Amino acid sequence: MKPHAALVTGSARGIGRGVALALAEAGYSVAVHYRSSADDAAETVRLCLEAGVEADAFQADLTSADEAAALVAWAHTRFDLPLGVLVNVVGNYVHRRWDETTLAEWHDMFDSNLNAAFYTCRAAVPLMRGEGGHPGFGRIVNFGYAGAQSLLSRPGVVPYAVSKAGVIALTKAIARTEAKSGISANVVSPGVIETSVSQPLTEIPAGRLGTVAEVASAVMVFVEGSAYLTGQVLEVAGGWNL
């Protein structure tokens, strides 16, 4: 068993579930988060328990700073282990021309993708810092998307693209300010994955969709790696955007 607990936001199904299972298989006690998919979250918990670790689920709307803080606090105490891993997978997606995007959709993209990551990171970092001269431990992995770091034009997903670019900027700021505290902060940026809403297969040099397992393995590179590996963006995209 690992000496720290792991929290994965948006882990009821899809990529979030894949990340939760990868962490469970690596020996972490897993805090599963969901907003409305209680049955799916229960299944994720069951699968994690099958891996031989502790797991439990917590409902929260992460567009609320208070609910995000409550989730992090729960994950920090639920398993009698300090919170050492935070993976922010949660985030909505809308495909619509920028000039046809509604104000509600614009704000939702920022609330669910960027603000939610800010809220959970703000709550988690103080818990991961060391106390009394002891070094801290923290592995934060936030989710971007392939192309966000390069600021490529995405006219059909402008609020999504801009919010994900903001996630990268936020993550790099955390990486720099926490470099001496034993906390790393990195970004995994998936391209077109088997769970993606849109799947432009002809644009992918690899000629196939990425898998949930491939994205989860990229997360584990940062989780299991040294804190010296920080402020990086790892694209899992099969050559897309190169």
N, C-alpha and C positions, 0 to 999 in steps of 0.2 A: 504494500500500500504506500502511496505517496504521502509525504508529510503536509501536503496542502490540498485544499479543495479547489475545484474548478467550476466556474459559472459560465454557461453558454446561453446567450440571449437568443430568442427565436429558435429554440431547439426542439420544438414539438415534432417537426418533420423536416424533410428535405436536407439541405446542406447542414443546417443546425443540428439535426439528429445525427448525421454522419460524424460531425465534429464531436458531439457528446459521446458517441460510441467509441471513437478513437481515443478519447481521453480516458474512458472507462477501461478500455483494453490496456492502456498504459498504466493503470493502477490509481487513477485519481478518483476521489469521491466527486460525484457530479451533481451540481445544482442545475436543474432543467427549468428553463423559463418559457412561459407561453402567455399570450394575451387572451385568446378565446378558444383555442383548440385543446380543451382539457383532455379529451379522450386520446388524442394523438400524443400529448405530453405524457400521459400515463403509460402509453406503449413505449415511449422512449425510456422512461424510468425502468420499466420492466426489462428492457433489453440491456440497460446498464447494470441492473442487478444481476442479470444472467452472467455478466462478465466478472462477477465476484466482488464488486465494490458497492459502497453505499450510494444511493441516489434518491432524490426527491424532487418534486416539482412545485413551482411557485407562480401564481398568476400576477401579472403586473402590466399596466399600460406605460411603456417607457417614454411616451411623449410627455409624461408627468414627471417632473424632477423628484417629487416626493415619493412616488411609487418606485422610481428607479433606485432611489436611495434605500428604500425599504427592502427591495430585492437584494441589493448588495449586502446590506446588513444581515439579512436572513442567511444568505450563502456563506457569510463569514462565521456564523455560529451554528449552523444546522448540524454539522458533522463533528463538532468538537475539534475542528482543524481550521487553521487560518486560511483565508482566501488567498490563493497564490496565483490563480490563472483566471483571466477574464477574456472571453472571446465574444465580441459583438457581431453577431450575424444578423440580428433583426433589422428590418428595413423594407419599406414598401417600394413599389416600382410602377411607373405609369409610362406607357408609350403613346405619345401624342405630340404633334408639332408644337414648338414652343409658343407660337402665337395663338394656338387653340387651347393651351393649358389653362385651366381655371385657377383662380386664386386659391381655392380650397386645395386643389391638387399640388400647387406650388408649395404651400405651407406644409402640407402633409409630407412631402418629400424631405423637407428640411427637418421637420419634427421627428420623423421615424428613422431617418438615416443619420443625420448629423447631430441633432440635439440629443437623441437617445444615447448615442455613443459618448457625448460630452457628459451627460448626467451620470452614467454608470462609471466612467473613468474618474470623474471628480469624486465620487463616493468611494471608489475602490483604492485609489492611489494612497491615501493616508493610512489605510489598513495594511497595505503592503510594505510600507516603509519600516525600517528597523527602529527599535526603541532601546534606550539605555546603552548606546554605543554598539549594539548588535546590528549586523548587516540585515537589510530587508531582503525580501524575495517577491518578485512579481513578474508575470509574463502576460502582457496585454497584446491581444491580436484583434485588430479592427478590420472590417471588411470594406474594401473599395470595389472597383471593378476595372477590368482591363481597359486601359486607355485614359483613365482618370488622371494619372500622374503626368501624362504627356499633353493633357488638355486638348485632346482631339475633339473635333467638331462632332457633336451628336445632336442634330436639330430635332430629332424625335424624342429625345429623353433629356432635355436640357436641365430641368430641376433635379433629376436623378444624378446626372453627370456633375453638376455644380456641387450638390451636397456631398457626393463621394470625393470630389477633389478637396472639399473642406475636411472630410474625415482624414485624408492623408496629411493635410497641414496640421490638424489637431494632433495626430499621432506623432508626427515628427517633433512637435513642440514638447509633448510629454517625454519622448525619448531623450531629448536634450536636457530638460530640467531634472529628470530623474536618473541620469546616467551614473551618478555616484551612489544611488540608494539601492542598487541591486534589482531595479525594475527595468525591464525592456519593454518597448512599445513598437510594434511592427504592423504592417498591413498585408493581408492576402487579398489579391484582386482577381477574382474569377473572370474568365471570358464566357464563352457560350457553353453552358453545362447542361447535362441531361434534364435538369429541372428548370431550365431557363424558360421564360415566357415566350421570347422570340428565339428562333434557332436558325440563323442564316448560315447554314452548313457550307455553302459554296465559298464563303469568305474566310474559312478557316484552313490555313495551310496544312494542318495535320489531317484534314479530311474527315474528321469525326467530332462528336461532342465530347467534352470533358466529363468525367465522372465525379460523383459526390466523394468517392474514396480518394480521388486525386486531390481534390480541394482540402479534404481533411488531413491528408498527409502533409500538405504544405503548411497548414496550421501547426502541426506537430513539430515541424522544423524549428519554428520559433519557440514553441512551448518547451521543448526538450533541449534547446540550445542555450548557450551561454548568454548572460545579460549583456556581454560585449557586442552581441549581435542585436543591434537596435536601430530604429529609425529607417528601416528598410521596407521596400515594397516588392512583393513577390507575386508576379502575374502567373496565373494558371490558365493559359489561353491557347495552347497548341499553335503558337506563332501568329495568332491574330493580332493585328495592329502593328506588326513589325515592318 
